[in-house]
Amino acid sequence: MFRSRFSPIFAIFLCVLCVSPQTPAQNAVRTPSDVVREFYKAMREKRFREAFALTIYKSAVEGLSADEMEDLRPGFEEKAAQIPAAVEIVNEQISGNIAIVFVRIPVTDSTPQVTSEPVNLLNSGGTWIIGTEPDLAEVKKAGRRYFLDALITEHEGDVEDLLKRLVVLEGIYSQQHGGSYGELSALISGGMLSPDAVDPKLSGYNFRITLGKDGKSYVAGAEPLRHGRTGKLSFWMDQSGVIKSADTGGKQLKP
């Protein structure tokens, strides 16, 4: 999940150091390494607001409502789950208002060799935060819509990708069932489609396949679970594979 804007955001989520929380007095003199430790600890404990408050993405989460945070939570949790249990900070380099903290990722099945990952930080108002100046400017411009718009873009891209897959899956299903197409439940029960792919809580969209009376044609559609929050565009596609989309306020698109 979370491509486009979210992909570079989570490039720094490849390692973690678990340490005790800092006290307010310590917070005032946090070193770059301290910030990295506390960020990863907060992420692993799923304290996402606190974690992002230590980064350039503070303004992207501090104004979010509880419901909006819940919309974003599945993506945050997916990335947090990718953080290894422990790493080692091996070096810290500071040059003016810029710092790099190097962390060593332990050997795992997916990383057979010990690797070192740099985490970039900048000093903003006397406080070290994770991120870079160009990215900070982009986040400040978008404000609280940063993650929300990225989520919408991600969901809409995933819907279009899924509809393209459905053309292939329905073609296979039709060959196996005398030219008749299958509903979503048939594709899922046949092991051709994962239930998670069309789960509204994960995809942010309600999917449907409507068969023709003879079963030899179909129309697929998808509408946002919560218009303006999990998606804006509604989608329509028939068995020819032509996909159409438009913002209909969350209603079904009927070309």
Phi and psi in degrees as GROMACS dihedral restraints (atoms count N, CA, C in turn):
[ dihedral_restraints ]
;  ai    aj    ak    al  type     phi  dphi    fc
    3     4     5     6     1    62.4    20    10
    4     5     6     7     1    66.3    20    10
    6     7     8     9     1   -87.7    20    10
    7     8     9    10     1  -157.4    20    10
    9    10    11    12     1    48.5    20    10
   10    11    12    13     1  -115.6    20    10
   12    13    14    15     1   -60.6    20    10
   13    14    15    16     1   -32.8    20    10
   15    16    17    18     1   -75.0    20    10
   16    17    18    19     1   -27.3    20    10
   18    19    20    21     1   -60.3    20    10
   19    20    21    22     1   -52.5    20    10
   21    22    23    24     1   -65.5    20    10
   22    23    24    25     1   -27.9    20    10
   24    25    26    27     1   -58.9    20    10
   25    26    27    28     1   -45.1    20    10
   27    28    29    30     1   -93.1    20    10
   28    29    30    31     1     9.5    20    10
   30    31    32    33     1   -64.8    20    10
   31    32    33    34     1   -22.6    20    10
   33    34    35    36     1   -89.4    20    10
   34    35    36    37     1     3.6    20    10
   36    37    38    39     1   -94.4    20    10
   37    38    39    40     1    32.3    20    10
   39    40    41    42     1   -96.9    20    10
   40    41    42    43     1     1.0    20    10
   42    43    44    45     1  -155.1    20    10
   43    44    45    46     1   166.7    20    10
   45    46    47    48     1  -155.7    20    10
   46    47    48    49     1   143.8    20    10
   48    49    50    51     1  -123.5    20    10
   49    50    51    52     1   124.6    20    10
   51    52    53    54     1   -95.5    20    10
   52    53    54    55     1   118.0    20    10
   54    55    56    57     1  -136.2    20    10
   55    56    57    58     1   170.2    20    10
   57    58    59    60     1   -72.5    20    10
   58    59    60    61     1   146.8    20    10
   60    61    62    63     1   -59.2    20    10
   61    62    63    64     1   148.8    20    10
   63    64    65    66     1   -80.7    20    10
   64    65    66    67     1   147.0    20    10
   66    67    68    69     1   -83.0    20    10
   67    68    69    70     1   161.7    20    10
   69    70    71    72     1   -53.7    20    10
   70    71    72    73     1   -38.4    20    10
   72    73    74    75     1   -65.5    20    10
   73    74    75    76     1   -38.1    20    10
   75    76    77    78     1   -70.7    20    10
   76    77    78    79     1   -32.9    20    10
   78    79    80    81     1   -57.8    20    10
   79    80    81    82     1   -33.5    20    10
   81    82    83    84     1   -67.2    20    10
   82    83    84    85     1   -22.2    20    10
   84    85    86    87     1  -122.7    20    10
   85    86    87    88     1    29.9    20    10
   87    88    89    90     1   -58.2    20    10
   88    89    90    91     1   131.7    20    10
   90    91    92    93     1   -85.4    20    10
   91    92    93    94     1   165.3    20    10
   93    94    95    96     1   -54.3    20    10
   94    95    96    97     1   -40.0    20    10
   96    97    98    99     1   -65.0    20    10
   97    98    99   100     1   -38.6    20    10
   99   100   101   102     1   -59.1    20    10
  100   101   102   103     1   -43.5    20    10
  102   103   104   105     1   -63.5    20    10
  103   104   105   106     1   -43.1    20    10
  105   106   107   108     1   -62.4    20    10
  106   107   108   109     1   -44.3    20    10
  108   109   110   111     1   -59.4    20    10
  109   110   111   112     1   -49.2    20    10
  111   112   113   114     1   -67.7    20    10
  112   113   114   115     1   -35.7    20    10
  114   115   116   117     1   -61.1    20    10
  115   116   117   118     1   -50.4    20    10
  117   118   119   120     1   -66.5    20    10
  118   119   120   121     1   -35.6    20    10
  120   121   122   123     1   -63.2    20    10
  121   122   123   124     1   -45.8    20    10
  123   124   125   126     1   -64.0    20    10
  124   125   126   127     1   -38.7    20    10
  126   127   128   129     1   -64.0    20    10
  127   128   129   130     1   -43.8    20    10
  129   130   131   132     1   -66.1    20    10
  130   131   132   133     1   -30.4    20    10
  132   133   134   135     1   -89.3    20    10
  133   134   135   136     1     4.7    20    10
  135   136   137   138     1    62.5    20    10
  136   137   138   139     1    30.4    20    10
  138   139   140   141     1   -93.7    20    10
  139   140   141   142     1    74.2    20    10
  141   142   143   144     1   -68.0    20    10
  142   143   144   145     1   -38.0    20    10
  144   145   146   147     1   -61.0    20    10
  145   146   147   148     1   -44.7    20    10
  147   148   149   150     1   -66.4    20    10
  148   149   150   151     1   -37.6    20    10
  150   151   152   153     1   -64.0    20    10
  151   152   153   154     1   -49.9    20    10
  153   154   155   156     1   -72.2    20    10
  154   155   156   157     1   -18.2    20    10
  156   157   158   159     1   -66.9    20    10
  157   158   159   160     1   -16.7    20    10
  159   160   161   162     1   -94.0    20    10
  160   161   162   163     1     9.1    20    10
  162   163   164   165     1  -130.1    20    10
  163   164   165   166     1   179.9    20    10
  165   166   167   168     1   -69.2    20    10
  166   167   168   169     1    -7.9    20    10
  168   169   170   171     1   -94.0    20    10
  169   170   171   172     1    14.6    20    10
  171   172   173   174     1   -56.9    20    10
  172   173   174   175     1   -46.3    20    10
  174   175   176   177     1   -69.2    20    10
  175   176   177   178     1   -15.0    20    10
  177   178   179   180     1   -83.1    20    10
  178   179   180   181     1   -16.0    20    10
  180   181   182   183     1  -119.1    20    10
  181   182   183   184     1   -23.2    20    10
  183   184   185   186     1   -66.7    20    10
  184   185   186   187     1   -22.4    20    10
  186   187   188   189     1  -101.0    20    10
  187   188   189   190     1     6.2    20    10
  189   190   191   192     1   -78.4    20    10
  190   191   192   193     1   142.6    20    10
  192   193   194   195     1   -77.5    20    10
  193   194   195   196     1   168.8    20    10
  195   196   197   198     1   -62.0    20    10
  196   197   198   199     1   -39.7    20    10
  198   199   200   201     1   -65.9    20    10
  199   200   201   202     1   -39.7    20    10
  201   202   203   204     1   -66.3    20    10
  202   203   204   205     1   -38.0    20    10
  204   205   206   207     1   -63.3    20    10
  205   206   207   208     1   -36.8    20    10
  207   208   209   210     1   -66.9    20    10
  208   209   210   211     1   -35.1    20    10
  210   211   212   213     1   -62.1    20    10
  211   212   213   214     1   -37.3    20    10
  213   214   215   216     1   -84.9    20    10
  214   215   216   217     1   -19.3    20    10
  216   217   218   219     1   -55.6    20    10
  217   218   219   220     1   -44.8    20    10
  219   220   221   222     1   -56.0    20    10
  220   221   222   223     1   -40.6    20    10
  222   223   224   225     1   -68.9    20    10
  223   224   225   226     1   -40.7    20    10
  225   226   227   228     1   -63.2    20    10
  226   227   228   229     1   -43.2    20    10
  228   229   230   231     1   -67.7    20    10
  229   230   231   232     1   -35.6    20    10
  231   232   233   234     1   -61.6    20    10
  232   233   234   235     1   -42.6    20    10
  234   235   236   237     1   -74.1    20    10
  235   236   237   238     1   -37.9    20    10
  237   238   239   240     1   -62.6    20    10
  238   239   240   241     1   -32.8    20    10
  240   241   242   243     1   -68.3    20    10
  241   242   243   244     1   -17.0    20    10
  243   244   245   246     1   -84.6    20    10
  244   245   246   247     1    -6.7    20    10
  246   247   248   249     1   -77.8    20    10
  247   248   249   250     1   124.9    20    10
  249   250   251   252     1   -61.8    20    10
  250   251   252   253     1   163.1    20    10
  252   253   254   255     1   -70.4    20    10
  253   254   255   256     1   -30.0    20    10
  255   256   257   258     1  -160.1    20    10
  256   257   258   259     1   142.7    20    10
  258   259   260   261     1  -140.3    20    10
  259   260   261   262     1  -178.7    20    10
  261   262   263   264     1  -128.0    20    10
  262   263   264   265     1   130.2    20    10
  264   265   266   267     1   -77.9    20    10
  265   266   267   268     1   122.7    20    10
  267   268   269   270     1  -107.3    20    10
  268   269   270   271     1   -18.1    20    10
  270   271   272   273     1  -164.7    20    10
  271   272   273   274     1   152.4    20    10
  273   274   275   276     1  -138.8    20    10
  274   275   276   277     1   125.2    20    10
  276   277   278   279     1  -120.8    20    10
  277   278   279   280     1   128.3    20    10
  279   280   281   282     1  -122.6    20    10
  280   281   282   283     1   129.9    20    10
  282   283   284   285     1  -136.3    20    10
  283   284   285   286     1    99.0    20    10
  285   286   287   288     1    64.6    20    10
  286   287   288   289     1  -121.5    20    10
  288   289   290   291     1   -95.7    20    10
  289   290   291   292     1    12.3    20    10
  291   292   293   294     1  -118.7    20    10
  292   293   294   295     1   140.6    20    10
  294   295   296   297     1  -140.9    20    10
  295   296   297   298     1   153.4    20    10
  297   298   299   300     1  -131.5    20    10
  298   299   300   301     1   127.3    20    10
  300   301   302   303     1  -109.7    20    10
  301   302   303   304     1   125.2    20    10
  303   304   305   306     1   -99.6    20    10
  304   305   306   307     1   129.7    20    10
  306   307   308   309     1  -120.8    20    10
  307   308   309   310     1   144.1    20    10
  309   310   311   312     1  -102.4    20    10
  310   311   312   313     1   122.9    20    10
  312   313   314   315     1   -87.4    20    10
  313   314   315   316     1   131.5    20    10
  315   316   317   318     1   -69.3    20    10
  316   317   318   319     1   161.7    20    10
  318   319   320   321     1   -70.5    20    10
  319   320   321   322     1   130.9    20    10
  321   322   323   324     1  -136.5    20    10
  322   323   324   325     1   179.1    20    10
  324   325   326   327     1   -62.9    20    10
  325   326   327   328     1   -34.8    20    10
  327   328   329   330     1   -85.3    20    10
  328   329   330   331     1   -21.5    20    10
  330   331   332   333     1  -126.1    20    10
  331   332   333   334     1    82.9    20    10
  333   334   335   336     1   -65.5    20    10
  334   335   336   337     1   -14.9    20    10
  336   337   338   339     1  -119.1    20    10
  337   338   339   340     1   145.4    20    10
  339   340   341   342     1   -66.5    20    10
  340   341   342   343     1   128.2    20    10
  342   343   344   345     1  -124.4    20    10
  343   344   345   346     1   158.4    20    10
  345   346   347   348     1  -119.0    20    10
  346   347   348   349     1   131.5    20    10
  348   349   350   351     1  -118.5    20    10
  349   350   351   352     1   130.7    20    10
  351   352   353   354     1   -85.6    20    10
  352   353   354   355     1   139.3    20    10
  354   355   356   357     1  -115.9    20    10
  355   356   357   358     1   120.2    20    10
  357   358   359   360     1   -86.0    20    10
  358   359   360   361     1   139.9    20    10
  360   361   362   363     1  -135.7    20    10
  361   362   363   364     1   159.2    20    10
  363   364   365   366     1  -137.6    20    10
  364   365   366   367     1   155.2    20    10
  366   367   368   369     1   -95.4    20    10
  367   368   369   370     1   115.1    20    10
  369   370   371   372     1  -119.2    20    10
  370   371   372   373     1   110.9    20    10
  372   373   374   375     1    64.5    20    10
  373   374   375   376     1    30.2    20    10
  375   376   377   378     1    87.3    20    10
  376   377   378   379     1     4.0    20    10
  378   379   380   381     1  -121.9    20    10
  379   380   381   382     1   134.7    20    10
  381   382   383   384     1   -79.8    20    10
  382   383   384   385     1   131.6    20    10
  384   385   386   387     1  -132.7    20    10
  385   386   387   388     1   151.5    20    10
  387   388   389   390     1   -79.9    20    10
  388   389   390   391     1   131.9    20    10
  390   391   392   393     1   134.3    20    10
  391   392   393   394     1  -175.9    20    10
  393   394   395   396     1  -123.1    20    10
  394   395   396   397     1   161.0    20    10
  396   397   398   399     1   -61.5    20    10
  397   398   399   400     1   -45.5    20    10
  399   400   401   402     1   -60.4    20    10
  400   401   402   403     1   -41.6    20    10
  402   403   404   405     1   -68.2    20    10
  403   404   405   406     1   -34.9    20    10
  405   406   407   408     1   -61.3    20    10
  406   407   408   409     1   -42.0    20    10
  408   409   410   411     1   -62.8    20    10
  409   410   411   412     1   -39.2    20    10
  411   412   413   414     1   -67.2    20    10
  412   413   414   415     1   -41.1    20    10
  414   415   416   417     1   -65.8    20    10
  415   416   417   418     1   -44.4    20    10
  417   418   419   420     1   -61.2    20    10
  418   419   420   421     1   -35.1    20    10
  420   421   422   423     1   -66.0    20    10
  421   422   423   424     1   -41.3    20    10
  423   424   425   426     1   -81.9    20    10
  424   425   426   427     1   -29.3    20    10
  426   427   428   429     1    61.1    20    10
  427   428   429   430     1  -139.6    20    10
  429   430   431   432     1   -66.0    20    10
  430   431   432   433     1   -13.1    20    10
  432   433   434   435     1   -83.4    20    10
  433   434   435   436     1    -5.1    20    10
  435   436   437   438     1   -58.4    20    10
  436   437   438   439     1   -60.1    20    10
  438   439   440   441     1   -69.4    20    10
  439   440   441   442     1   -36.8    20    10
  441   442   443   444     1   -63.8    20    10
  442   443   444   445     1   -45.8    20    10
  444   445   446   447     1   -67.8    20    10
  445   446   447   448     1   -35.7    20    10
  447   448   449   450     1   -64.6    20    10
  448   449   450   451     1   -38.4    20    10
  450   451   452   453     1   -64.5    20    10
  451   452   453   454     1   -43.7    20    10
  453   454   455   456     1   -61.4    20    10
  454   455   456   457     1   -46.0    20    10
  456   457   458   459     1   -60.4    20    10
  457   458   459   460     1   -41.7    20    10
  459   460   461   462     1   -63.5    20    10
  460   461   462   463     1   -48.3    20    10
  462   463   464   465     1   -61.8    20    10
  463   464   465   466     1   -44.4    20    10
  465   466   467   468     1   -64.6    20    10
  466   467   468   469     1   -37.5    20    10
  468   469   470   471     1   -66.0    20    10
  469   470   471   472     1   -39.3    20    10
  471   472   473   474     1   -65.8    20    10
  472   473   474   475     1   -38.1    20    10
  474   475   476   477     1   -63.2    20    10
  475   476   477   478     1   -46.2    20    10
  477   478   479   480     1   -62.3    20    10
  478   479   480   481     1   -40.9    20    10
  480   481   482   483     1   -62.1    20    10
  481   482   483   484     1   -41.5    20    10
  483   484   485   486     1   -66.0    20    10
  484   485   486   487     1   -41.4    20    10
  486   487   488   489     1   -61.5    20    10
  487   488   489   490     1   -38.2    20    10
  489   490   491   492     1   -64.5    20    10
  490   491   492   493     1   -37.2    20    10
  492   493   494   495     1   -67.1    20    10
  493   494   495   496     1   -36.8    20    10
  495   496   497   498     1   -61.1    20    10
  496   497   498   499     1   -34.1    20    10
  498   499   500   501     1   -59.0    20    10
  499   500   501   502     1   -44.8    20    10
  501   502   503   504     1   -67.2    20    10
  502   503   504   505     1   -46.5    20    10
  504   505   506   507     1   -63.1    20    10
  505   506   507   508     1   -42.1    20    10
  507   508   509   510     1   -66.3    20    10
  508   509   510   511     1   -33.9    20    10
  510   511   512   513     1   -63.2    20    10
  511   512   513   514     1   -43.5    20    10
  513   514   515   516     1   -65.8    20    10
  514   515   516   517     1   -44.7    20    10
  516   517   518   519     1   -59.8    20    10
  517   518   519   520     1   -42.7    20    10
  519   520   521   522     1   -62.5    20    10
  520   521   522   523     1   -40.1    20    10
  522   523   524   525     1   -64.3    20    10
  523   524   525   526     1   -31.6    20    10
  525   526   527   528     1   -87.6    20    10
  526   527   528   529     1    -9.8    20    10
  528   529   530   531     1  -131.0    20    10
  529   530   531   532     1    41.6    20    10
  531   532   533   534     1    61.4    20    10
  532   533   534   535     1    32.6    20    10
  534   535   536   537     1    89.2    20    10
  535   536   537   538     1     0.2    20    10
  537   538   539   540     1   -92.3    20    10
  538   539   540   541     1   143.8    20    10
  540   541   542   543     1   -90.9    20    10
  541   542   543   544     1   167.2    20    10
  543   544   545   546     1  -116.3    20    10
  544   545   546   547     1   150.1    20    10
  546   547   548   549     1   -76.0    20    10
  547   548   549   550     1   172.3    20    10
  549   550   551   552     1   -56.6    20    10
  550   551   552   553     1   -43.9    20    10
  552   553   554   555     1   -61.2    20    10
  553   554   555   556     1   -35.0    20    10
  555   556   557   558     1   -70.2    20    10
  556   557   558   559     1   -39.6    20    10
  558   559   560   561     1   -66.4    20    10
  559   560   561   562     1   -37.8    20    10
  561   562   563   564     1   -71.0    20    10
  562   563   564   565     1   -48.2    20    10
  564   565   566   567     1   -65.6    20    10
  565   566   567   568     1   -25.6    20    10
  567   568   569   570     1   -83.4    20    10
  568   569   570   571     1     1.5    20    10
  570   571   572   573     1    76.0    20    10
  571   572   573   574     1    13.3    20    10
  573   574   575   576     1   -88.3    20    10
  574   575   576   577     1   -21.7    20    10
  576   577   578   579     1  -139.3    20    10
  577   578   579   580     1   132.3    20    10
  579   580   581   582     1   -74.3    20    10
  580   581   582   583     1   137.2    20    10
  582   583   584   585     1   -58.3    20    10
  583   584   585   586     1   -32.3    20    10
  585   586   587   588     1   -62.8    20    10
  586   587   588   589     1   -29.8    20    10
  588   589   590   591     1   -64.1    20    10
  589   590   591   592     1   -27.2    20    10
  591   592   593   594     1  -118.9    20    10
  592   593   594   595     1    18.0    20    10
  594   595   596   597     1   -76.3    20    10
  595   596   597   598     1   116.4    20    10
  597   598   599   600     1   -56.3    20    10
  598   599   600   601     1   -33.8    20    10
  600   601   602   603     1   -67.5    20    10
  601   602   603   604     1   -28.1    20    10
  603   604   605   606     1   -95.3    20    10
  604   605   606   607     1   -39.5    20    10
  606   607   608   609     1   -89.6    20    10
  607   608   609   610     1   -20.7    20    10
  609   610   611   612     1    78.2    20    10
  610   611   612   613     1     7.2    20    10
  612   613   614   615     1  -135.4    20    10
  613   614   615   616     1   149.7    20    10
  615   616   617   618     1   -97.3    20    10
  616   617   618   619     1   118.9    20    10
  618   619   620   621     1  -101.7    20    10
  619   620   621   622     1   153.8    20    10
  621   622   623   624     1  -155.7    20    10
  622   623   624   625     1   150.9    20    10
  624   625   626   627     1  -128.5    20    10
  625   626   627   628     1   122.4    20    10
  627   628   629   630     1  -109.3    20    10
  628   629   630   631     1   119.6    20    10
  630   631   632   633     1   -86.2    20    10
  631   632   633   634     1   151.0    20    10
  633   634   635   636     1   -69.4    20    10
  634   635   636   637     1   168.3    20    10
  636   637   638   639     1   -57.6    20    10
  637   638   639   640     1   -35.9    20    10
  639   640   641   642     1   -93.2    20    10
  640   641   642   643     1     0.0    20    10
  642   643   644   645     1    75.1    20    10
  643   644   645   646     1     3.8    20    10
  645   646   647   648     1   -96.2    20    10
  646   647   648   649     1     7.8    20    10
  648   649   650   651     1  -148.4    20    10
  649   650   651   652     1   162.6    20    10
  651   652   653   654     1  -156.3    20    10
  652   653   654   655     1   159.9    20    10
  654   655   656   657     1  -130.6    20    10
  655   656   657   658     1   129.9    20    10
  657   658   659   660     1  -107.9    20    10
  658   659   660   661     1   146.2    20    10
  660   661   662   663     1  -147.8    20    10
  661   662   663   664     1   161.9    20    10
  663   664   665   666     1  -153.1    20    10
  664   665   666   667     1   132.9    20    10
  666   667   668   669     1  -126.8    20    10
  667   668   669   670     1   148.6    20    10
  669   670   671   672     1   -60.1    20    10
  670   671   672   673     1   139.4    20    10
  672   673   674   675     1   -62.0    20    10
  673   674   675   676     1   -43.7    20    10
  675   676   677   678     1  -134.8    20    10
  676   677   678   679     1   104.1    20    10
  678   679   680   681     1   -58.9    20    10
  679   680   681   682     1   132.9    20    10
  681   682   683   684     1    86.2    20    10
  682   683   684   685     1    -8.4    20    10
  684   685   686   687     1  -121.8    20    10
  685   686   687   688     1   -45.1    20    10
  687   688   689   690     1  -105.5    20    10
  688   689   690   691     1    -6.8    20    10
  690   691   692   693     1   172.4    20    10
  691   692   693   694     1   161.8    20    10
  693   694   695   696     1  -118.3    20    10
  694   695   696   697     1   -38.0    20    10
  696   697   698   699     1   -83.9    20    10
  697   698   699   700     1   142.1    20    10
  699   700   701   702     1  -100.9    20    10
  700   701   702   703     1   148.3    20    10
  702   703   704   705     1  -121.6    20    10
  703   704   705   706     1   151.4    20    10
  705   706   707   708     1  -142.4    20    10
  706   707   708   709     1   140.9    20    10
  708   709   710   711     1  -155.0    20    10
  709   710   711   712     1   140.6    20    10
  711   712   713   714     1  -109.9    20    10
  712   713   714   715     1  -175.4    20    10
  714   715   716   717     1   -67.1    20    10
  715   716   717   718     1   -11.3    20    10
  717   718   719   720     1   -74.8    20    10
  718   719   720   721     1   -15.7    20    10
  720   721   722   723     1    91.5    20    10
  721   722   723   724     1     2.7    20    10
  723   724   725   726     1   -75.5    20    10
  724   725   726   727     1   121.1    20    10
  726   727   728   729     1  -104.7    20    10
  727   728   729   730     1   131.8    20    10
  729   730   731   732     1  -125.5    20    10
  730   731   732   733     1   147.2    20    10
  732   733   734   735     1  -145.4    20    10
  733   734   735   736     1   151.1    20    10
  735   736   737   738     1  -165.2    20    10
  736   737   738   739     1   156.7    20    10
  738   739   740   741     1   -84.9    20    10
  739   740   741   742     1   104.4    20    10
  741   742   743   744     1  -108.5    20    10
  742   743   744   745     1    16.3    20    10
  744   745   746   747     1    74.6    20    10
  745   746   747   748     1    19.6    20    10
  747   748   749   750     1    96.1    20    10
  748   749   750   751     1    -2.3    20    10
  750   751   752   753     1   -86.0    20    10
  751   752   753   754     1   166.2    20    10
  753   754   755   756     1   -63.9    20    10
  754   755   756   757     1   140.9    20    10
  756   757   758   759     1   -87.6    20    10
  757   758   759   760     1   125.3    20    10
  759   760   761   762     1  -126.7    20    10
  760   761   762   763     1    90.8    20    10
